[in-house]
Amino acid sequence: MQNIYILQQKINMLDEIKNIVIETDRFLLREISLEEVNINYLSWFQDPIVKKEISAQYSIDELLKLKKYVKEKLLSDDCLFFGIFEKVSNEHVGNIKYDPINLTNNSAVMGILIGNPSFRSIGLAGEVMLAMEELLKKYLNINKIILGVSLDNESAIKAYRKNGFEFSSSGGLNSSFMEKKI
């Protein structure tokens, strides 16, 4: 019975976390709103790097499909979907998503998309992942983050390794899983 009570407390905390704004040195992280799912966000999926590395693909005329996907994630009980906003301009430059969050085994599957190319290779991923890991550890007792990565995505693998991720298993033909204990 105590385990059920603890799990319910974590579920309640997950709902509360969705209202938190996290501030890093250069960025604000907060739950994305449907108003921010716009043509600019949709255009990220036309970037050749994103097309190559992200499994979800949307053509420029599929804004409603993208909004539907984001809405489903926002309503999910086991997902945190945060936008990454540049602190000074409040420009939406990317997203970080944990889906699913498994409160029973204290793990979460992470995905990150840096949509604005100007914000790639400047340490954004590490800064944002660290801030989110602290939040997940403190409020939900998450102790393991898992992510899938294309083996061709050398820059992502380098960034993940720099931030403590190690390969854990093969994900199939040209992909693998990495994980980090936090």
Protein Blocks (a to p, Z undefined) as FASTA:
>chain_A
ZZmmmmmmmmmmmmmmmmpccddfkbccddddfklmcfklmmmmmpmklmmmpmbdcdfk
lmmmmmmmmmmmmmpckbccdddddfklopafbdcddddddfknopacdddddfblklgo
nlmmmmmmmmmmmmmmmmnopabdcddddfklmmlmmmmmmnopacfbdcbjkbccdddd
ZZ
